[in-house]
Amino acid sequence: MERFLSPESVARQLSVSNKTVYKWLREKKLKGAKMGHLWRIRPEDLKEFIEQAYEKGTGR
């Protein structure tokens, strides 16, 4: 069974506020699925989000 991340755990990993993660989800900047009233994020979607952010920043 696939494991999912909560917005709160993503916020802790990225050192941002929960509010910021929810904003990224609503704006579809970060892929996630709303299951009932809870958002869940696949680890591979978080990895892709980080890689894209890195490429837009000072990365490659």
Backbone as CSV, one residue per row, in Angstrom:
resi,resn,N_x,N_y,N_z,CA_x,CA_y,CA_z,C_x,C_y,C_z
1,MET,0.841,-1.189,0.000,0.000,0.000,0.000,0.882,1.248,0.000
2,GLU,0.505,2.192,-0.821,1.280,3.425,-0.950,1.126,4.293,0.294
3,ARG,2.208,4.913,0.684,2.179,5.820,1.823,1.998,7.241,1.357
4,PHE,1.221,7.988,2.084,0.961,9.383,1.743,1.470,10.291,2.848
5,LEU,1.746,11.525,2.482,2.204,12.532,3.443,1.068,13.502,3.739
6,SER,1.028,13.985,4.946,0.060,15.023,5.302,0.685,16.386,4.992
7,PRO,-0.136,17.406,4.801,0.408,18.747,4.595,1.285,19.192,5.768
8,GLU,0.933,18.769,6.974,1.718,19.142,8.151,3.119,18.532,8.109
9,SER,3.221,17.276,7.666,4.547,16.654,7.590,5.376,17.290,6.468
10,VAL,4.731,17.672,5.372,5.437,18.370,4.289,5.945,19.726,4.793
11,ALA,5.113,20.430,5.537,5.507,21.734,6.084,6.739,21.589,6.983
12,ARG,6.754,20.568,7.828,7.908,20.341,8.709,9.161,20.038,7.889
13,GLN,9.020,19.184,6.864,10.174,18.811,6.048,10.779,20.001,5.325
14,LEU,9.917,20.927,4.879,10.385,22.077,4.100,10.602,23.333,4.940
15,SER,10.330,23.234,6.236,10.477,24.389,7.154,9.647,25.579,6.696
16,VAL,8.396,25.291,6.347,7.440,26.348,6.002,6.192,26.136,6.859
17,SER,5.285,27.081,6.810,4.065,26.952,7.606,3.072,26.002,6.936
18,ASN,2.174,25.448,7.732,1.095,24.617,7.198,0.285,25.412,6.185
19,LYS,0.058,26.679,6.503,-0.723,27.560,5.634,-0.109,27.640,4.232
20,THR,1.204,27.691,4.161,1.900,27.757,2.881,1.664,26.489,2.063
21,VAL,1.746,25.339,2.703,1.531,24.072,1.993,0.098,23.994,1.473
22,TYR,-0.877,24.377,2.295,-2.271,24.366,1.845,-2.471,25.319,0.662
23,LYS,-1.777,26.443,0.680,-1.865,27.399,-0.431,-1.312,26.764,-1.710
24,TRP,-0.163,26.098,-1.608,0.427,25.434,-2.774,-0.522,24.374,-3.321
25,LEU,-1.194,23.650,-2.440,-2.144,22.623,-2.873,-3.339,23.250,-3.590
26,ARG,-3.905,24.306,-3.005,-5.065,24.970,-3.625,-4.707,25.552,-4.981
27,GLU,-3.498,26.102,-5.084,-3.047,26.716,-6.339,-2.491,25.689,-7.324
28,LYS,-2.503,24.415,-6.932,-2.017,23.304,-7.763,-0.543,23.420,-8.096
29,LYS,0.205,24.102,-7.249,1.662,24.144,-7.400,2.269,22.841,-6.890
30,LEU,1.634,22.273,-5.874,2.024,20.987,-5.301,0.868,20.027,-5.540
31,LYS,1.167,18.886,-6.156,0.116,17.905,-6.425,-0.316,17.246,-5.121
32,GLY,-1.617,17.073,-4.990,-2.161,16.396,-3.824,-3.571,15.931,-4.123
33,ALA,-4.084,15.079,-3.259,-5.443,14.574,-3.414,-6.205,14.885,-2.137
34,LYS,-7.406,15.380,-2.309,-8.256,15.655,-1.163,-9.122,14.425,-0.935
35,MET,-8.955,13.792,0.208,-9.681,12.579,0.565,-10.609,12.938,1.715
36,GLY,-11.856,13.155,1.373,-12.777,13.687,2.375,-12.408,15.141,2.603
37,HIS,-12.087,15.477,3.813,-11.657,16.851,4.103,-10.157,16.944,4.340
38,LEU,-9.435,15.834,4.099,-7.997,15.795,4.336,-7.215,15.772,3.026
39,TRP,-6.163,16.564,2.970,-5.252,16.533,1.831,-4.182,15.488,2.092
40,ARG,-3.758,14.800,1.044,-2.657,13.854,1.114,-1.772,14.047,-0.107
41,ILE,-0.447,13.896,0.128,0.549,14.134,-0.911,1.397,12.872,-1.071
42,ARG,1.587,12.446,-2.311,2.463,11.301,-2.557,3.919,11.759,-2.432
43,PRO,4.784,10.944,-1.840,6.200,11.326,-1.713,6.840,11.703,-3.049
44,GLU,6.471,11.000,-4.120,7.075,11.315,-5.428,6.603,12.679,-5.948
45,ASP,5.394,13.099,-5.577,4.919,14.422,-5.983,5.664,15.519,-5.219
46,LEU,5.977,15.261,-3.955,6.771,16.218,-3.186,8.173,16.325,-3.774
47,LYS,8.763,15.185,-4.134,10.098,15.190,-4.736,10.106,16.002,-6.028
48,GLU,9.086,15.804,-6.863,8.974,16.549,-8.127,8.830,18.048,-7.859
49,PHE,8.024,18.414,-6.870,7.823,19.809,-6.504,9.152,20.451,-6.099
50,ILE,9.929,19.745,-5.290,11.223,20.262,-4.825,12.183,20.415,-6.001
51,GLU,12.227,19.407,-6.878,13.123,19.478,-8.040,12.763,20.647,-8.956
52,GLN,11.470,20.861,-9.180,11.039,21.986,-10.023,11.393,23.319,-9.373
53,ALA,11.209,23.421,-8.071,11.550,24.659,-7.361,13.053,24.922,-7.445
54,TYR,13.828,23.865,-7.319,15.283,23.999,-7.405,15.704,24.476,-8.791
55,GLU,15.095,23.907,-9.833,15.427,24.303,-11.200,15.048,25.755,-11.484
56,LYS,13.971,26.239,-10.879,13.548,27.631,-11.080,14.431,28.595,-10.310
57,GLY,15.051,28.108,-9.222,15.886,28.953,-8.371,17.296,29.008,-8.890
58,THR,18.218,28.855,-7.992,19.635,28.967,-8.338,20.229,27.651,-8.802
59,GLY,19.398,26.640,-8.961,19.860,25.320,-9.389,20.290,25.309,-10.839
60,ARG,20.099,24.196,-11.461,20.566,23.943,-12.835,20.282,25.036,-13.807
